[in-house]
Amino acid sequence: MVISTRPTANEDLTLICQHRVAMFCDGGRRQPSELKKMERSFREWLKPRLKDGTYFGFIVEAEQQPRR
């Protein structure tokens, strides 16, 4: 397995929002209406910050390699 790390990009908006919702679900917040409202607000907040670089993070990706 090959693991790579890269900086966040505009294209990661949905991935980051999905991760945040999953984090809150794992933390015990499971009300769909609450999570939907939170995700919508966070998405609006995050979009311009990803674009201008003030929100920064890393995405770690695992790529499965064929067995030899």
PDB file of N, H, CA, C and O in Angstrom:
ATOM      1  N   MET A   1       0.843  -1.174   0.000  1.00  0.00           N
ATOM      2  CA  MET A   1       0.000   0.000   0.000  1.00  0.00           C
ATOM      3  C   MET A   1       0.891   1.240   0.000  1.00  0.00           C
ATOM      4  O   MET A   1       1.850   1.335   0.765  1.00  0.00           O
ATOM      5  N   VAL A   2       0.554   2.179  -0.868  1.00  0.00           N
ATOM      6  H   VAL A   2      -0.226   2.102  -1.490  1.00  0.00           H
ATOM      7  CA  VAL A   2       1.270   3.441  -0.945  1.00  0.00           C
ATOM      8  C   VAL A   2       0.416   4.507  -0.263  1.00  0.00           C
ATOM      9  O   VAL A   2      -0.770   4.651  -0.562  1.00  0.00           O
ATOM     10  N   ILE A   3       1.027   5.248   0.650  1.00  0.00           N
ATOM     11  H   ILE A   3       1.990   5.132   0.893  1.00  0.00           H
ATOM     12  CA  ILE A   3       0.327   6.314   1.360  1.00  0.00           C
ATOM     13  C   ILE A   3       0.974   7.631   0.961  1.00  0.00           C
ATOM     14  O   ILE A   3       2.194   7.783   1.012  1.00  0.00           O
ATOM     15  N   SER A   4       0.134   8.581   0.562  1.00  0.00           N
ATOM     16  H   SER A   4      -0.857   8.458   0.521  1.00  0.00           H
ATOM     17  CA  SER A   4       0.649   9.896   0.173  1.00  0.00           C
ATOM     18  C   SER A   4      -0.075  10.980   0.967  1.00  0.00           C
ATOM     19  O   SER A   4      -1.212  10.804   1.404  1.00  0.00           O
ATOM     20  N   THR A   5       0.610  12.090   1.139  1.00  0.00           N
ATOM     21  H   THR A   5       1.534  12.232   0.784  1.00  0.00           H
ATOM     22  CA  THR A   5       0.061  13.243   1.852  1.00  0.00           C
ATOM     23  C   THR A   5       0.165  14.446   0.924  1.00  0.00           C
ATOM     24  O   THR A   5       1.175  14.652   0.252  1.00  0.00           O
ATOM     25  N   ARG A   6      -0.907  15.233   0.905  1.00  0.00           N
ATOM     26  H   ARG A   6      -1.728  15.065   1.451  1.00  0.00           H
ATOM     27  CA  ARG A   6      -0.913  16.438   0.077  1.00  0.00           C
ATOM     28  C   ARG A   6      -1.679  17.536   0.798  1.00  0.00           C
ATOM     29  O   ARG A   6      -2.496  17.256   1.675  1.00  0.00           O
ATOM     30  N   PRO A   7      -1.417  18.782   0.431  1.00  0.00           N
ATOM     31  CA  PRO A   7      -2.173  19.894   1.030  1.00  0.00           C
ATOM     32  C   PRO A   7      -3.624  19.862   0.556  1.00  0.00           C
ATOM     33  O   PRO A   7      -3.926  19.330  -0.512  1.00  0.00           O
ATOM     34  N   THR A   8      -4.507  20.429   1.350  1.00  0.00           N
ATOM     35  H   THR A   8      -4.262  20.861   2.218  1.00  0.00           H
ATOM     36  CA  THR A   8      -5.908  20.540   0.940  1.00  0.00           C
ATOM     37  C   THR A   8      -6.019  21.450  -0.276  1.00  0.00           C
ATOM     38  O   THR A   8      -5.182  22.324  -0.502  1.00  0.00           O
ATOM     39  N   ALA A   9      -7.083  21.219  -1.059  1.00  0.00           N
ATOM     40  H   ALA A   9      -7.763  20.509  -0.876  1.00  0.00           H
ATOM     41  CA  ALA A   9      -7.331  22.006  -2.265  1.00  0.00           C
ATOM     42  C   ALA A   9      -8.819  22.326  -2.343  1.00  0.00           C
ATOM     43  O   ALA A   9      -9.620  21.756  -1.603  1.00  0.00           O
ATOM     44  N   ASN A  10      -9.188  23.235  -3.236  1.00  0.00           N
ATOM     45  H   ASN A  10      -8.537  23.698  -3.838  1.00  0.00           H
ATOM     46  CA  ASN A  10     -10.600  23.587  -3.423  1.00  0.00           C
ATOM     47  C   ASN A  10     -11.460  22.358  -3.660  1.00  0.00           C
ATOM     48  O   ASN A  10     -12.597  22.286  -3.192  1.00  0.00           O
ATOM     49  N   GLU A  11     -10.916  21.396  -4.385  1.00  0.00           N
ATOM     50  H   GLU A  11      -9.993  21.454  -4.765  1.00  0.00           H
ATOM     51  CA  GLU A  11     -11.667  20.182  -4.731  1.00  0.00           C
ATOM     52  C   GLU A  11     -11.990  19.313  -3.519  1.00  0.00           C
ATOM     53  O   GLU A  11     -12.781  18.377  -3.633  1.00  0.00           O
ATOM     54  N   ASP A  12     -11.404  19.598  -2.373  1.00  0.00           N
ATOM     55  H   ASP A  12     -10.761  20.359  -2.280  1.00  0.00           H
ATOM     56  CA  ASP A  12     -11.616  18.803  -1.159  1.00  0.00           C
ATOM     57  C   ASP A  12     -12.770  19.307  -0.300  1.00  0.00           C
ATOM     58  O   ASP A  12     -13.003  18.782   0.789  1.00  0.00           O
ATOM     59  N   LEU A  13     -13.489  20.308  -0.770  1.00  0.00           N
ATOM     60  H   LEU A  13     -13.301  20.735  -1.654  1.00  0.00           H
ATOM     61  CA  LEU A  13     -14.582  20.892   0.019  1.00  0.00           C
ATOM     62  C   LEU A  13     -15.554  19.830   0.522  1.00  0.00           C
ATOM     63  O   LEU A  13     -15.829  19.775   1.721  1.00  0.00           O
ATOM     64  N   THR A  14     -16.072  18.997  -0.352  1.00  0.00           N
ATOM     65  H   THR A  14     -15.848  19.041  -1.326  1.00  0.00           H
ATOM     66  CA  THR A  14     -17.048  17.980   0.048  1.00  0.00           C
ATOM     67  C   THR A  14     -16.415  16.950   0.974  1.00  0.00           C
ATOM     68  O   THR A  14     -17.029  16.550   1.964  1.00  0.00           O
ATOM     69  N   LEU A  15     -15.208  16.519   0.670  1.00  0.00           N
ATOM     70  H   LEU A  15     -14.709  16.844  -0.134  1.00  0.00           H
ATOM     71  CA  LEU A  15     -14.517  15.542   1.517  1.00  0.00           C
ATOM     72  C   LEU A  15     -14.341  16.069   2.940  1.00  0.00           C
ATOM     73  O   LEU A  15     -14.599  15.350   3.906  1.00  0.00           O
ATOM     74  N   ILE A  16     -13.907  17.310   3.070  1.00  0.00           N
ATOM     75  H   ILE A  16     -13.697  17.894   2.286  1.00  0.00           H
ATOM     76  CA  ILE A  16     -13.686  17.903   4.392  1.00  0.00           C
ATOM     77  C   ILE A  16     -15.015  18.024   5.146  1.00  0.00           C
ATOM     78  O   ILE A  16     -15.076  17.751   6.345  1.00  0.00           O
ATOM     79  N   CYS A  17     -16.067  18.429   4.451  1.00  0.00           N
ATOM     80  H   CYS A  17     -16.018  18.651   3.477  1.00  0.00           H
ATOM     81  CA  CYS A  17     -17.384  18.545   5.091  1.00  0.00           C
ATOM     82  C   CYS A  17     -17.892  17.175   5.527  1.00  0.00           C
ATOM     83  O   CYS A  17     -18.440  17.044   6.621  1.00  0.00           O
ATOM     84  N   GLN A  18     -17.722  16.160   4.694  1.00  0.00           N
ATOM     85  H   GLN A  18     -17.277  16.267   3.805  1.00  0.00           H
ATOM     86  CA  GLN A  18     -18.145  14.802   5.061  1.00  0.00           C
ATOM     87  C   GLN A  18     -17.373  14.309   6.280  1.00  0.00           C
ATOM     88  O   GLN A  18     -17.946  13.674   7.165  1.00  0.00           O
ATOM     89  N   HIS A  19     -16.093  14.595   6.328  1.00  0.00           N
ATOM     90  H   HIS A  19     -15.627  15.111   5.609  1.00  0.00           H
ATOM     91  CA  HIS A  19     -15.270  14.177   7.464  1.00  0.00           C
ATOM     92  C   HIS A  19     -15.748  14.860   8.748  1.00  0.00           C
ATOM     93  O   HIS A  19     -15.810  14.230   9.804  1.00  0.00           O
ATOM     94  N   ARG A  20     -16.080  16.125   8.654  1.00  0.00           N
ATOM     95  H   ARG A  20     -16.030  16.637   7.796  1.00  0.00           H
ATOM     96  CA  ARG A  20     -16.557  16.870   9.833  1.00  0.00           C
ATOM     97  C   ARG A  20     -17.876  16.295  10.348  1.00  0.00           C
ATOM     98  O   ARG A  20     -18.050  16.129  11.555  1.00  0.00           O
ATOM     99  N   VAL A  21     -18.805  15.990   9.440  1.00  0.00           N
ATOM    100  H   VAL A  21     -18.664  16.124   8.459  1.00  0.00           H
ATOM    101  CA  VAL A  21     -20.082  15.396   9.843  1.00  0.00           C
ATOM    102  C   VAL A  21     -19.834  14.040  10.508  1.00  0.00           C
ATOM    103  O   VAL A  21     -20.430  13.740  11.542  1.00  0.00           O
ATOM    104  N   ALA A  22     -18.964  13.227   9.924  1.00  0.00           N
ATOM    105  H   ALA A  22     -18.480  13.471   9.084  1.00  0.00           H
ATOM    106  CA  ALA A  22     -18.655  11.917  10.509  1.00  0.00           C
ATOM    107  C   ALA A  22     -18.039  12.066  11.899  1.00  0.00           C
ATOM    108  O   ALA A  22     -18.332  11.279  12.799  1.00  0.00           O
ATOM    109  N   MET A  23     -17.194  13.067  12.069  1.00  0.00           N
ATOM    110  H   MET A  23     -16.955  13.706  11.338  1.00  0.00           H
ATOM    111  CA  MET A  23     -16.561  13.313  13.363  1.00  0.00           C
ATOM    112  C   MET A  23     -17.619  13.640  14.427  1.00  0.00           C
ATOM    113  O   MET A  23     -17.555  13.130  15.546  1.00  0.00           O
ATOM    114  N   PHE A  24     -18.586  14.486  14.077  1.00  0.00           N
ATOM    115  H   PHE A  24     -18.638  14.901  13.168  1.00  0.00           H
ATOM    116  CA  PHE A  24     -19.641  14.826  15.024  1.00  0.00           C
ATOM    117  C   PHE A  24     -20.549  13.624  15.289  1.00  0.00           C
ATOM    118  O   PHE A  24     -21.006  13.438  16.417  1.00  0.00           O
ATOM    119  N   CYS A  25     -20.814  12.813  14.277  1.00  0.00           N
ATOM    120  H   CYS A  25     -20.443  12.964  13.361  1.00  0.00           H
ATOM    121  CA  CYS A  25     -21.608  11.582  14.482  1.00  0.00           C
ATOM    122  C   CYS A  25     -20.904  10.658  15.468  1.00  0.00           C
ATOM    123  O   CYS A  25     -21.522  10.133  16.394  1.00  0.00           O
ATOM    124  N   ASP A  26     -19.609  10.468  15.258  1.00  0.00           N
ATOM    125  H   ASP A  26     -19.108  10.895  14.506  1.00  0.00           H
ATOM    126  CA  ASP A  26     -18.833   9.613  16.154  1.00  0.00           C
ATOM    127  C   ASP A  26     -18.799  10.162  17.571  1.00  0.00           C
ATOM    128  O   ASP A  26     -18.658   9.411  18.536  1.00  0.00           O
ATOM    129  N   GLY A  27     -18.927  11.478  17.689  1.00  0.00           N
ATOM    130  H   GLY A  27     -19.041  12.089  16.906  1.00  0.00           H
ATOM    131  CA  GLY A  27     -18.924  12.126  18.996  1.00  0.00           C
ATOM    132  C   GLY A  27     -20.280  12.100  19.695  1.00  0.00           C
ATOM    133  O   GLY A  27     -20.419  12.602  20.810  1.00  0.00           O
ATOM    134  N   GLY A  28     -21.289  11.505  19.029  1.00  0.00           N
ATOM    135  H   GLY A  28     -21.176  11.097  18.123  1.00  0.00           H
ATOM    136  CA  GLY A  28     -22.583  11.347  19.672  1.00  0.00           C
ATOM    137  C   GLY A  28     -23.693  12.230  19.134  1.00  0.00           C
ATOM    138  O   GLY A  28     -24.846  12.068  19.534  1.00  0.00           O
ATOM    139  N   ARG A  29     -23.387  13.145  18.255  1.00  0.00           N
ATOM    140  H   ARG A  29     -22.451  13.277  17.930  1.00  0.00           H
ATOM    141  CA  ARG A  29     -24.438  13.996  17.668  1.00  0.00           C
ATOM    142  C   ARG A  29     -24.989  13.287  16.443  1.00  0.00           C
ATOM    143  O   ARG A  29     -24.320  13.187  15.415  1.00  0.00           O
ATOM    144  N   ARG A  30     -26.195  12.805  16.561  1.00  0.00           N
ATOM    145  H   ARG A  30     -26.739  12.886  17.396  1.00  0.00           H
ATOM    146  CA  ARG A  30     -26.751  12.010  15.477  1.00  0.00           C
ATOM    147  C   ARG A  30     -28.074  12.544  14.935  1.00  0.00           C
ATOM    148  O   ARG A  30     -28.737  11.863  14.153  1.00  0.00           O
ATOM    149  N   GLN A  31     -28.463  13.733  15.334  1.00  0.00           N
ATOM    150  H   GLN A  31     -27.925  14.286  15.970  1.00  0.00           H
ATOM    151  CA  GLN A  31     -29.693  14.323  14.826  1.00  0.00           C
ATOM    152  C   GLN A  31     -29.469  14.798  13.394  1.00  0.00           C
ATOM    153  O   GLN A  31     -28.733  15.760  13.178  1.00  0.00           O
ATOM    154  N   PRO A  32     -30.087  14.145  12.411  1.00  0.00           N
ATOM    155  CA  PRO A  32     -29.852  14.516  11.005  1.00  0.00           C
ATOM    156  C   PRO A  32     -30.097  15.995  10.705  1.00  0.00           C
ATOM    157  O   PRO A  32     -29.339  16.601   9.949  1.00  0.00           O
ATOM    158  N   SER A  33     -31.132  16.575  11.278  1.00  0.00           N
ATOM    159  H   SER A  33     -31.749  16.082  11.892  1.00  0.00           H
ATOM    160  CA  SER A  33     -31.419  17.987  11.003  1.00  0.00           C
ATOM    161  C   SER A  33     -30.315  18.888  11.561  1.00  0.00           C
ATOM    162  O   SER A  33     -29.946  19.881  10.935  1.00  0.00           O
ATOM    163  N   GLU A  34     -29.800  18.546  12.720  1.00  0.00           N
ATOM    164  H   GLU A  34     -30.100  17.739  13.228  1.00  0.00           H
ATOM    165  CA  GLU A  34     -28.720  19.311  13.341  1.00  0.00           C
ATOM    166  C   GLU A  34     -27.441  19.204  12.500  1.00  0.00           C
ATOM    167  O   GLU A  34     -26.757  20.199  12.261  1.00  0.00           O
ATOM    168  N   LEU A  35     -27.132  17.979  12.059  1.00  0.00           N
ATOM    169  H   LEU A  35     -27.687  17.170  12.253  1.00  0.00           H
ATOM    170  CA  LEU A  35     -25.927  17.764  11.262  1.00  0.00           C
ATOM    171  C   LEU A  35     -26.026  18.451   9.898  1.00  0.00           C
ATOM    172  O   LEU A  35     -25.041  19.003   9.408  1.00  0.00           O
ATOM    173  N   LYS A  36     -27.198  18.418   9.293  1.00  0.00           N
ATOM    174  H   LYS A  36     -27.998  17.970   9.691  1.00  0.00           H
ATOM    175  CA  LYS A  36     -27.389  19.039   7.990  1.00  0.00           C
ATOM    176  C   LYS A  36     -27.190  20.555   8.090  1.00  0.00           C
ATOM    177  O   LYS A  36     -26.548  21.165   7.235  1.00  0.00           O
ATOM    178  N   LYS A  37     -27.748  21.149   9.145  1.00  0.00           N
ATOM    179  H   LYS A  37     -28.270  20.653   9.840  1.00  0.00           H
ATOM    180  CA  LYS A  37     -27.612  22.588   9.360  1.00  0.00           C
ATOM    181  C   LYS A  37     -26.146  22.954   9.608  1.00  0.00           C
ATOM    182  O   LYS A  37     -25.643  23.936   9.062  1.00  0.00           O
ATOM    183  N   MET A  38     -25.471  22.160  10.432  1.00  0.00           N
ATOM    184  H   MET A  38     -25.880  21.363  10.875  1.00  0.00           H
ATOM    185  CA  MET A  38     -24.066  22.395  10.743  1.00  0.00           C
ATOM    186  C   MET A  38     -23.210  22.265   9.480  1.00  0.00           C
ATOM    187  O   MET A  38     -22.320  23.082   9.245  1.00  0.00           O
ATOM    188  N   GLU A  39     -23.479  21.241   8.672  1.00  0.00           N
ATOM    189  H   GLU A  39     -24.202  20.577   8.863  1.00  0.00           H
ATOM    190  CA  GLU A  39     -22.690  21.012   7.465  1.00  0.00           C
ATOM    191  C   GLU A  39     -22.879  22.158   6.471  1.00  0.00           C
ATOM    192  O   GLU A  39     -21.916  22.604   5.847  1.00  0.00           O
ATOM    193  N   ARG A  40     -24.090  22.624   6.325  1.00  0.00           N
ATOM    194  H   ARG A  40     -24.872  22.262   6.832  1.00  0.00           H
ATOM    195  CA  ARG A  40     -24.387  23.722   5.401  1.00  0.00           C
ATOM    196  C   ARG A  40     -23.639  24.999   5.827  1.00  0.00           C
ATOM    197  O   ARG A  40     -23.037  25.678   4.996  1.00  0.00           O
ATOM    198  N   SER A  41     -23.686  25.310   7.109  1.00  0.00           N
ATOM    199  H   SER A  41     -24.176  24.758   7.784  1.00  0.00           H
ATOM    200  CA  SER A  41     -22.999  26.512   7.613  1.00  0.00           C
ATOM    201  C   SER A  41     -21.485  26.388   7.462  1.00  0.00           C
ATOM    202  O   SER A  41     -20.814  27.339   7.060  1.00  0.00           O
ATOM    203  N   PHE A  42     -20.950  25.209   7.788  1.00  0.00           N
ATOM    204  H   PHE A  42     -21.495  24.436   8.115  1.00  0.00           H
ATOM    205  CA  PHE A  42     -19.509  24.994   7.684  1.00  0.00           C
ATOM    206  C   PHE A  42     -19.060  25.080   6.231  1.00  0.00           C
ATOM    207  O   PHE A  42     -18.015  25.663   5.941  1.00  0.00           O
ATOM    208  N   ARG A  43     -19.837  24.505   5.315  1.00  0.00           N
ATOM    209  H   ARG A  43     -20.685  24.032   5.551  1.00  0.00           H
ATOM    210  CA  ARG A  43     -19.501  24.538   3.885  1.00  0.00           C
ATOM    211  C   ARG A  43     -19.401  25.995   3.398  1.00  0.00           C
ATOM    212  O   ARG A  43     -18.461  26.354   2.689  1.00  0.00           O
ATOM    213  N   GLU A  44     -20.377  26.826   3.783  1.00  0.00           N
ATOM    214  H   GLU A  44     -21.141  26.534   4.358  1.00  0.00           H
ATOM    215  CA  GLU A  44     -20.358  28.239   3.397  1.00  0.00           C
ATOM    216  C   GLU A  44     -19.137  28.956   3.967  1.00  0.00           C
ATOM    217  O   GLU A  44     -18.534  29.798   3.301  1.00  0.00           O
ATOM    218  N   TRP A  45     -18.779  28.615   5.203  1.00  0.00           N
ATOM    219  H   TRP A  45     -19.269  27.932   5.744  1.00  0.00           H
ATOM    220  CA  TRP A  45     -17.620  29.218   5.854  1.00  0.00           C
ATOM    221  C   TRP A  45     -16.324  28.744   5.195  1.00  0.00           C
ATOM    222  O   TRP A  45     -15.407  29.535   4.976  1.00  0.00           O
ATOM    223  N   LEU A  46     -16.258  27.461   4.883  1.00  0.00           N
ATOM    224  H   LEU A  46     -17.004  26.818   5.061  1.00  0.00           H
ATOM    225  CA  LEU A  46     -15.023  26.853   4.388  1.00  0.00           C
ATOM    226  C   LEU A  46     -14.680  27.224   2.951  1.00  0.00           C
ATOM    227  O   LEU A  46     -13.509  27.429   2.632  1.00  0.00           O
ATOM    228  N   LYS A  47     -15.668  27.311   2.092  1.00  0.00           N
ATOM    229  H   LYS A  47     -16.619  27.144   2.351  1.00  0.00           H
ATOM    230  CA  LYS A  47     -15.421  27.502   0.658  1.00  0.00           C
ATOM    231  C   LYS A  47     -14.478  28.675   0.341  1.00  0.00           C
ATOM    232  O   LYS A  47     -13.500  28.470  -0.379  1.00  0.00           O
ATOM    233  N   PRO A  48     -14.723  29.880   0.839  1.00  0.00           N
ATOM    234  CA  PRO A  48     -13.797  30.978   0.509  1.00  0.00           C
ATOM    235  C   PRO A  48     -12.429  30.815   1.167  1.00  0.00           C
ATOM    236  O   PRO A  48     -11.428  31.296   0.637  1.00  0.00           O
ATOM    237  N   ARG A  49     -12.378  30.152   2.296  1.00  0.00           N
ATOM    238  H   ARG A  49     -13.191  29.761   2.727  1.00  0.00           H
ATOM    239  CA  ARG A  49     -11.100  29.970   2.996  1.00  0.00           C
ATOM    240  C   ARG A  49     -10.217  28.938   2.296  1.00  0.00           C
ATOM    241  O   ARG A  49      -8.993  29.077   2.282  1.00  0.00           O
ATOM    242  N   LEU A  50     -10.828  27.906   1.717  1.00  0.00           N
ATOM    243  H   LEU A  50     -11.822  27.794   1.728  1.00  0.00           H
ATOM    244  CA  LEU A  50     -10.053  26.970   0.897  1.00  0.00           C
ATOM    245  C   LEU A  50      -9.507  27.699  -0.323  1.00  0.00           C
ATOM    246  O   LEU A  50      -8.359  27.501  -0.721  1.00  0.00           O
ATOM    247  N   LYS A  51     -10.345  28.542  -0.907  1.00  0.00           N
ATOM    248  H   LYS A  51     -11.278  28.703  -0.583  1.00  0.00           H
ATOM    249  CA  LYS A  51      -9.963  29.248  -2.129  1.00  0.00           C
ATOM    250  C   LYS A  51      -8.804  30.216  -1.898  1.00  0.00           C
ATOM    251  O   LYS A  51      -7.888  30.300  -2.716  1.00  0.00           O
ATOM    252  N   ASP A  52      -8.848  30.955  -0.769  1.00  0.00           N
ATOM    253  H   ASP A  52      -9.593  30.887  -0.105  1.00  0.00           H
ATOM    254  CA  ASP A  52      -7.784  31.948  -0.551  1.00  0.00           C
ATOM    255  C   ASP A  52      -6.614  31.413   0.281  1.00  0.00           C
ATOM    256  O   ASP A  52      -5.645  32.132   0.527  1.00  0.00           O
ATOM    257  N   GLY A  53      -6.704  30.158   0.710  1.00  0.00           N
ATOM    258  H   GLY A  53      -7.491  29.574   0.511  1.00  0.00           H
ATOM    259  CA  GLY A  53      -5.583  29.534   1.405  1.00  0.00           C
ATOM    260  C   GLY A  53      -5.529  29.775   2.904  1.00  0.00           C
ATOM    261  O   GLY A  53      -4.573  29.347   3.551  1.00  0.00           O
ATOM    262  N   THR A  54      -6.531  30.452   3.485  1.00  0.00           N
ATOM    263  H   THR A  54      -7.308  30.799   2.959  1.00  0.00           H
ATOM    264  CA  THR A  54      -6.502  30.679   4.930  1.00  0.00           C
ATOM    265  C   THR A  54      -6.900  29.432   5.715  1.00  0.00           C
ATOM    266  O   THR A  54      -6.597  29.327   6.904  1.00  0.00           O
ATOM    267  N   TYR A  55      -7.578  28.484   5.062  1.00  0.00           N
ATOM    268  H   TYR A  55      -7.825  28.569   4.097  1.00  0.00           H
ATOM    269  CA  TYR A  55      -7.838  27.177   5.675  1.00  0.00           C
ATOM    270  C   TYR A  55      -6.824  26.239   5.068  1.00  0.00           C
ATOM    271  O   TYR A  55      -6.745  26.098   3.848  1.00  0.00           O
ATOM    272  N   PHE A  56      -6.053  25.600   5.916  1.00  0.00           N
ATOM    273  H   PHE A  56      -6.117  25.714   6.907  1.00  0.00           H
ATOM    274  CA  PHE A  56      -5.003  24.726   5.420  1.00  0.00           C
ATOM    275  C   PHE A  56      -5.001  23.427   6.199  1.00  0.00           C
ATOM    276  O   PHE A  56      -5.210  23.413   7.412  1.00  0.00           O
ATOM    277  N   GLY A  57      -4.770  22.372   5.513  1.00  0.00           N
ATOM    278  H   GLY A  57      -4.600  22.384   4.528  1.00  0.00           H
ATOM    279  CA  GLY A  57      -4.671  21.071   6.158  1.00  0.00           C
ATOM    280  C   GLY A  57      -4.017  20.098   5.198  1.00  0.00           C
ATOM    281  O   GLY A  57      -3.502  20.483   4.148  1.00  0.00           O
ATOM    282  N   PHE A  58      -4.048  18.835   5.576  1.00  0.00           N
ATOM    283  H   PHE A  58      -4.466  18.522   6.428  1.00  0.00           H
ATOM    284  CA  PHE A  58      -3.463  17.793   4.745  1.00  0.00           C
ATOM    285  C   PHE A  58      -4.482  16.698   4.511  1.00  0.00           C
ATOM    286  O   PHE A  58      -5.305  16.405   5.378  1.00  0.00           O
ATOM    287  N   ILE A  59      -4.423  16.103   3.347  1.00  0.00           N
ATOM    288  H   ILE A  59      -3.755  16.341   2.642  1.00  0.00           H
ATOM    289  CA  ILE A  59      -5.214  14.933   3.005  1.00  0.00           C
ATOM    290  C   ILE A  59      -4.243  13.770   2.885  1.00  0.00           C
ATOM    291  O   ILE A  59      -3.260  13.847   2.148  1.00  0.00           O
ATOM    292  N   VAL A  60      -4.517  12.708   3.602  1.00  0.00           N
ATOM    293  H   VAL A  60      -5.315  12.645   4.200  1.00  0.00           H
ATOM    294  CA  VAL A  60      -3.696  11.497   3.525  1.00  0.00           C
ATOM    295  C   VAL A  60      -4.490  10.470   2.737  1.00  0.00           C
ATOM    296  O   VAL A  60      -5.624  10.138   3.084  1.00  0.00           O
ATOM    297  N   GLU A  61      -3.877   9.974   1.674  1.00  0.00           N
ATOM    298  H   GLU A  61      -2.956  10.243   1.392  1.00  0.00           H
ATOM    299  CA  GLU A  61      -4.557   9.028   0.794  1.00  0.00           C
ATOM    300  C   GLU A  61      -3.767   7.727   0.726  1.00  0.00           C
ATOM    301  O   GLU A  61      -2.539   7.727   0.635  1.00  0.00           O
ATOM    302  N   ALA A  62      -4.500   6.625   0.772  1.00  0.00           N
ATOM    303  H   ALA A  62      -5.497   6.625   0.846  1.00  0.00           H
ATOM    304  CA  ALA A  62      -3.883   5.309   0.641  1.00  0.00           C
ATOM    305  C   ALA A  62      -4.268   4.735  -0.712  1.00  0.00           C
ATOM    306  O   ALA A  62      -5.444   4.690  -1.075  1.00  0.00           O
ATOM    307  N   GLU A  63      -3.276   4.304  -1.438  1.00  0.00           N
ATOM    308  H   GLU A  63      -2.321   4.340  -1.144  1.00  0.00           H
ATOM    309  CA  GLU A  63      -3.504   3.719  -2.752  1.00  0.00           C
ATOM    310  C   GLU A  63      -3.099   2.257  -2.701  1.00  0.00           C
ATOM    311  O   GLU A  63      -1.956   1.921  -2.391  1.00  0.00           O
ATOM    312  N   GLN A  64      -4.053   1.400  -3.011  1.00  0.00           N
ATOM    313  H   GLN A  64      -4.981   1.674  -3.263  1.00  0.00           H
ATOM    314  CA  GLN A  64      -3.801  -0.039  -2.979  1.00  0.00           C
ATOM    315  C   GLN A  64      -2.930  -0.434  -4.163  1.00  0.00           C
ATOM    316  O   GLN A  64      -3.230  -0.073  -5.301  1.00  0.00           O
ATOM    317  N   GLN A  65      -1.880  -1.153  -3.910  1.00  0.00           N
ATOM    318  H   GLN A  65      -1.636  -1.446  -2.985  1.00  0.00           H
ATOM    319  CA  GLN A  65      -1.006  -1.647  -4.959  1.00  0.00           C
ATOM    320  C   GLN A  65      -1.274  -3.123  -5.207  1.00  0.00           C
ATOM    321  O   GLN A  65      -1.571  -3.864  -4.270  1.00  0.00           O
ATOM    322  N   PRO A  66      -1.172  -3.560  -6.459  1.00  0.00           N
ATOM    323  CA  PRO A  66      -1.390  -4.995  -6.714  1.00  0.00           C
ATOM    324  C   PRO A  66      -0.321  -5.846  -6.035  1.00  0.00           C
ATOM    325  O   PRO A  66       0.836  -5.439  -5.923  1.00  0.00           O
ATOM    326  N   ARG A  67      -0.719  -7.017  -5.590  1.00  0.00           N
ATOM    327  H   ARG A  67      -1.659  -7.347  -5.680  1.00  0.00           H
ATOM    328  CA  ARG A  67       0.239  -7.944  -4.968  1.00  0.00           C
ATOM    329  C   ARG A  67       1.143  -8.530  -6.031  1.00  0.00           C
ATOM    330  O   ARG A  67       0.724  -8.758  -7.166  1.00  0.00           O
ATOM    331  N   ARG A  68       2.370  -8.769  -5.660  1.00  0.00           N
ATOM    332  H   ARG A  68       2.711  -8.584  -4.738  1.00  0.00           H
ATOM    333  CA  ARG A  68       3.335  -9.366  -6.606  1.00  0.00           C
ATOM    334  C   ARG A  68       3.673 -10.765  -6.181  1.00  0.00           C
ATOM    335  O   ARG A  68       4.465 -11.437  -6.843  1.00  0.00           O
TER     336      ARG A  68
END
